[in-house]
Amino acid sequence: MSHSKIYLSPPHMTGNEQKYINEAFDSNWIAPVGRNIDLFEQDIAHYVGAKGAVAVSSGTAAIHLALSLLGVKKGDTVFCSSLTFVASANPILYQSADPVFIDSEPESWNMSPQALNRALVEAKKKGKLPKAIIVVHLYGQPAKMEEIMELSEAYDVPVVEDAAESLGSTYQNQMTGSFGKFGVFSFNGNKIITTSGGGALVSDDLEALDRARFLATQARDPAIYYQHSQLGFNYRLSNILAGIGRAQMEVIEDRVQSRKEVFESYKRALSEYVDFQCNYQSERNLCRENRWLTAFTCVDSVEPLEIIEHLREQNIEARPIWKPLHLQPLFEKCMYYTHSISENVSEEIFRSGLCLPSGSNLSKEDQGKIIDILLKNLRKESLIEEIV
Ligand SMILES: Cc1ncc(COP(=O)(O)O)c(C=O)c1O
């Protein structure tokens, strides 16, 4: 292996992070309160177009808080996209509720409104509507929010948007994360901006956000001694990490632009060989994708795992698509609604898809290397097909 590793989505610092970290040190606010947190929360809310934001220790914590605020409890069901990372659904289990998984639709790879509709119709017939619908914007692709919000309103079931991967993506000129009752972002080290680890809960319901702050700080009653009437969590973000977040928020638009350029370069180079189904939304002028990861499905003759292995041999990290949650042993007893009776879209995407290194700091030279390796292998595959 001749060159240093090319990661899928490494952190990309701006240089200003240290300045805000130093402010925390200088003022001795080395705690989960302080000026960096206040300003970071304002930045996020303003950018997303929500009335408020609460900075927390992870995106998973933000989803958990949203479900707690919605009163999700044992015996309840919560609908959730199946094609996503496990953290989208784990908080349903934290609340001892039952996940029901909803398939993707082929354009955006996100929650299929028609599968959601079937699931809601059946739930209503059984007299047991879900307590919430967790909609994921996978790899930064906005879900079909118009249809999903119509269903949410028709059945009066609140939406939690898992926008962990989609900060900066818009749908009909509105930021993802600002459609549902709650929106969730992640600032994990691999996300479009990072605080090393962290997350945010956004909403227009400021009272609910106050309750989120209360729950996230051990649900301490307003008493002079330590009194607790409710179960709380220790989920607030540190003022030091919020300093990193402040600097990162200054460049979010540049980061979106860079990821989009990375995506466009792959697309130009590979479109001859690979079926880029996930591009579809970029051609629908109502969306802007942040292209957190360049993800695409391959034609049948190409085996994604082989490509990942070829890249790994050259010290390059590529990944399969998230394994759908309804296929995870952890969730094997959960219900699953396919896109249609004959179409199981998430399983098809999982089988044929892969993600390429997409960092906003990926150099042109490194991307060129990746493309060369891909073309060599894809050409070989198509040649084999021709000979056969
Ligand atoms: C779709 C999705 N949801 C939730 C999360 C959880 O975020 P965190 O790692 O900050 O807990 C992640 C990423 O890690 C994610 O990709």
PDBQT file of the ligand as one rigid body, heavy atoms in Angstrom, charges set to zero:
ROOT
HETATM    1  C1  LIG A 401     -29.170   8.196   9.502  1.00  0.00    +0.000 C 
HETATM    2  C2  LIG A 401     -28.488   8.342  10.829  1.00  0.00    +0.000 A 
HETATM    3  N1  LIG A 401     -29.223   8.469  11.930  1.00  0.00    +0.000 NA
HETATM    4  C3  LIG A 401     -28.681   8.647  13.128  1.00  0.00    +0.000 A 
HETATM    5  C4  LIG A 401     -27.303   8.703  13.285  1.00  0.00    +0.000 A 
HETATM    6  C5  LIG A 401     -26.768   8.823  14.673  1.00  0.00    +0.000 C 
HETATM    7  O1  LIG A 401     -25.991   9.915  14.873  1.00  0.00    +0.000 OA
HETATM    8  P1  LIG A 401     -24.853   9.887  16.020  1.00  0.00    +0.000 P 
HETATM    9  O2  LIG A 401     -23.742   9.017  15.522  1.00  0.00    +0.000 OA
HETATM   10  O3  LIG A 401     -24.456  11.313  16.163  1.00  0.00    +0.000 OA
HETATM   11  O4  LIG A 401     -25.491   9.334  17.257  1.00  0.00    +0.000 OA
HETATM   12  C6  LIG A 401     -26.487   8.570  12.166  1.00  0.00    +0.000 A 
HETATM   13  C7  LIG A 401     -25.015   8.634  12.197  1.00  0.00    +0.000 C 
HETATM   14  O5  LIG A 401     -24.234   8.252  12.907  1.00  0.00    +0.000 OA
HETATM   15  C8  LIG A 401     -27.079   8.370  10.903  1.00  0.00    +0.000 A 
HETATM   16  O6  LIG A 401     -26.333   8.218   9.808  1.00  0.00    +0.000 OA
ENDROOT
TORSDOF 0
